[in-house]
């Protein structure tokens, strides 16, 4: 899988941009603030309908514009499709494939798969649990598009249940009617929540050996036994053994009953996968609070590379690699670790790199190169082109 052509309209800093890409390695080189990351962010947004930089869509629309459009020609198993999303902050986004509208924008998710690593990904290991939940859910949605609907349904149930809890906690009359309705939302929360929890658990088990391999490759003097992750429901220890969907459902029912009074007092749902975490360890110690900056950075990079390998392995027939995007990664690495990382990703079907200076891009990833400056993207002329 690779992006053959990218078009941006009123997206971030770009009033309009058209660039031909293709398989192999493409590097965007230019000083900070010139629009390199804005360019690759368009590809990432098209794959997940969310940004790795901001939580809402509003910043993605160029100042003064009312909407943005991201369009890409994507080649997968020799078939070319044009994917398009129209970003409308405050209103529903719209998506099209080959010009035909999709019923829902979210139906686009999974048609283009990408993995992005950027320095901001330190929040994966140093930030709140919400960052790690977002990471694993984004990966699940790309690997299994059906999960998009499950997660959307759960979020709707959670919103309705929270609203009912607030109403019940403020009610001065009998709560009998509210409690009867709450039982209905409890059933939906348990059914959908258990699906999410078993999916997260299974993915974390699949990711751990891949994480061990990638951490050993990118961290200096690391061993394959150093890096660990585990899915941890808020009300339980990290899941060491695999639980079934029914077992997770039983745990949720028990915990909902136990926390009922607390939820009514606070007017908030305190039980469910929206409260869970993905625990990251180096050896016996958690990464957060104990690892050095270098160790944390290497762990976050290894986690992204493991997710790339996971998507790669999940593909039927293993013929369509996700697009791998490395945003300003190599400036943080010494020459030895640059070469190790380059060797690790060199066989990917499409790698897109951003760098402040040409020397930051390893020789092993020498490919098509664009220079980004003053609102212009210009392609580097190859020696063969110059000679002709």
N, C-alpha and C positions, 0 to 999 in steps of 0.2 A: 504494500500500500504506500502510495506517495502522493503528495500534492504537486500537480503539474503546473498549475497557474493560480495565483492569488490576486484577488481584487478587493480593495478596501474603499469605502465611500463614507466620508464624514466619520471615520473611526479614529478615536483618539486624536493624534496630531495630524492625521492624514486627511486633507480634503478629498483627495483621490490618489489611488496607487494601484498600478498593475505591474506585476512582476512574474516572469516565467521562472519556474523552479525545475523540478525533475528529480529523478532518483539520484542516489549518491549523497555527497556532502555539499552543502551550500553554507557559506559563511556571510554574515552581514557585519561589516566592520565600520566603526565610526565612533567619534567621541560620545560621551554620555549626553543624553538629552537630545539626540538627533532623530530618534524614532525607531531605533533597532528593535527594542523590546516591544514597542507598539505594533510592529509588523508581525512578529511571531505570536503575539498575543491574539491576533485575529485567527490564526490557525487553531490555537488552543481553545478559543471560545467556540469555534465552529464544531469542535469535537465534543465538548461537554456542556455547551450553553451556559458556561460560567467562566469567570476569569481567575487566574492564579494570583492576581494582584489586588483585586477589589471584591467586595462582597455584593455590590449592587451594580446594575447596568448603567446607571446615570453617568458615571465618569467615562464610560466607553464612547459616548457620543461627543463629537467635537463641539467645543464651546460655540454657541450661537446656532447650532443645528438642532433639529427636532428628532431626528432618527439617524441611525447608522446602518450600513449594509456590509456584510462580510460574505464574499463569494469565493468558492474555490473549485477548480476542476480536480477531481480525485480519481486516481487510477488504482483499481483493485482487481487482481487476477485478470489483467488485460482489458477490463471494462472501465470505461471513463464515464463519470457522472459529475454533473455540476451541482454542488450543494450551496445553498444560500440561506442566510438568516437576516431578517430585518429586525433591528433592535429598537424597541419603542419604550423608553422609560415611562413608567406609570401606566402603560397599557400592555396588551398582550403582544409578545413577539410573534413574528410570522416566519415560516420556513418553507422552502421550495426545493424540489429535486428535479433537475432538468426542466425548470420553469413551471412545474406542476405543484400547486400548494399542498402541503401536508395538513391533515386535520388538526394536529397540535404541533407546536414548535418542538416539544420534547421528543417527537418521533424521529427527529434528526440524529439524536444521540446514538452512537455506535456505528454510524455510517462512515465516519472518519475517527480514527483512534489516534491519540497523541499522548506523549508523556513529556512533561516539561520539568526541568530542574533549573532553579534560579537561586541566588544567594538568600532571598527572602524565605526559602524553604527551611531555614533554621527554626522557624516557628513550628515545624512538624515535630521537633524534639524538645524545644524549649518553651513552646506556647501552651495554651490551654487545651484540654481534651477536645474541644470543638474543632480544632485544627486537624487533629488526627482522625476524628470521625468524618470530617469532610474528605480527607485523603482516601480513606478506605471506601467510603460511599461513592466517590467519583470513580474509583477504580472498578468497583462492582458494576456501576452503571455502564461503563464502557465494555466490560467483559460480558455482561448479561443485561441487554437492554430491557428485559422484562422487569428488572429491579427498579427501573426508573418509575414505573407505575406504582409499584409497591411502596417506594419511598414517598411518592407524592400523596398516595392515599393515607399513609401513616401521618404525614405532616398535617393533613386536613383533619384527621381524627384528633390529633394532639391539640390543634387550635380550638376545635369545638369542645373538647373535654376541658381545656383550661378555661374557656369562657363559662362553661357550666359550673365549674368549681368556684370561680369568682362570684357567680350569681348566688350559689348556695352558701358561700362563706359570708355574704353580705345580707342574706335573707333574714328578716325578722319573724317571718311566719314559718309554718311547718316546712321542713325540708323533704317531706315524703315524696313529692312529685319530682324534685330535683334528683333524689337518690335513685328513683326508679329509672329515670333517663340516664343517670350516670352508669348504671349497670349495663345498659346497651353499649355505651361508649367504651366501657371496660372490656367487653367481649371483642370489639373491633381492635382496640389497642393491643390486647393479648395476641389475637390472631396475626395481625400485621407485624407487631413487634417481634414475635417469635421467628417469623420469616427473616426479618432483618438481622436478628441476632445470630441465627444459624449460618446465614450467608457471610456475615463478618467473621464469625469464628472459623469457618472453613477456609476463607481466604487468608486469614492470618496464619493458619497452619501451613498453607501452601507457600506463603511468602517467606516464612522463616528460613528454610534452607537456601532460598535464592538470596536473601539478605546476607546470610553468612558468607556466601561466595562473593557477592559484590563488595561487601565491607572489607574482606581480605584483600581484594584487588585495589581498592582506592585508599585504604588507610595504611600508613607507614607501620611496619613491623606487626601488623595485625594477624591474628590466627582465625581460622574458620569457625572456631568455637566461641568467639568473642561476642558477636552481635545476636541479640534475641528480641523477639516481639511476642506479645500475647494479648489476645482480646480479653478485656476485663469488664463484665457487667458491673454496674455501680454497686450492686448489692451482694457481690460474690468475689471470691478470689479469682486471679487469672485462670482461664479455662485450660486445664492441663489435659483433660480428656475430651473427646468429641461428644457433645450433647446433641440430642435430636431436637427437632422443632417442637415435638410434644413436651419434652423435658424442659425446654426453655419456657414454653407456655405455662407449665405447672409452676415454675419458679416465679413467673410474673404474677400469676394469680395470688400466690401466697404473699408476695411482697406488696401487692396492691392492697390487700386486706390489712397487712401490718401497718402500712403508712396512711391508711384512710384518714385518720384524725388529723395528721400533719398536713395532708393535702387540703382538707377542708379549712383548716386554720389559715394556710398560706394562699389558698386559691390557685394552686399550681400543681401540675402533674409531676410527681417526684420519682416515678418509676417508669422505666422503659429505655429503649436503645438510645434515645436522645440524651441520656445521662451517662453513657458508657465511655470507655477509653480504650486505646490501643497502647499497651505498656511497652516501653522501649528500654532495653538493658544492654550494658556492656559488662560482660562478666556477671557478677552478682549485684551490681549497683545500677540504679536507674540512670539513664543518660541525663535527664533533667535534674539539674542541681549538683551533679557529680562530674560529668564529663567536661573536658577542656573545650575551648572553642574549636580547635582543630578536630577533636574527636566528634563533637556534635555536628560539625559541618560534614565530615566524612560519613557519619551515620545517616544524615539527611540525604546526601547524594546516593549512598548505597540503597536507601529505601526507595528512591525514585527509580534507580536502575533495576532493582528487584521487581518493581511494579511493571517496568517495561518488559522484563523477561517473563513475568506472569502473563501479560497480555499476549505476548508472542507465543507462549506455550498453549494458551487457551484457544488460539485460532484453529479452526478446523482445517486440517491439512498442513498447518504451519507454513503457509505460503504468503501471508500478508502481515509483515511486521508493522507495528504501530510507527508513527512518525516520532522520532526522538529529537527533542529540542533542548539544547544546552545553552542557557542564557547567561553569558558572562561568567562561565564556570572556571575557565582555565587560568584566569588571573589569580585565583586563590591557591593554585597548585604549583609545587616546584616541578622541575623538568621531569624527574623520575615519575611522579604521580600523573603528570600530564600524559606521558607516554603510555602508562598503564591504562589510564582511562580511554585514551584513543584506541589502543589495541582491543579494549573490551567492546567498543561500539562500532568499530570500523566496518563490520560486516552487516550493519543495519541497512535496510533497504533505503531509508532516507534519514539523514542526520542534518539538522539545521542548527548552526552555531552563531552566537553573537559574541563579538569581542571589541574592545576599545582600540586595539592596535593589531596589525597583522601577525606580529610575532607571538601573540597569545594563542594562536591557533596551531596545534601540533602539525608537524610535517605529514604525519600519517593521515591527517584529516584534510589534506590539501585537495580542494575541489573547486567548484564554481564559487566565485567571490563577488559580492556587491559592496560598494562603498556608499555609506549613508551620511549625507551632510547637507545642511541648509535646505531641508525639505525635498531633497532629490536622492533617488536611488540609482546608482550607475553601476553597470556590470564591468568587471575587470576584463580587459582584453587579453586573451591567451596568446602565447607565443606563436602558435599555429595561425591564429586569426591575424596577428600583426604581420606575419610573414606573407600572408596572402593579399 
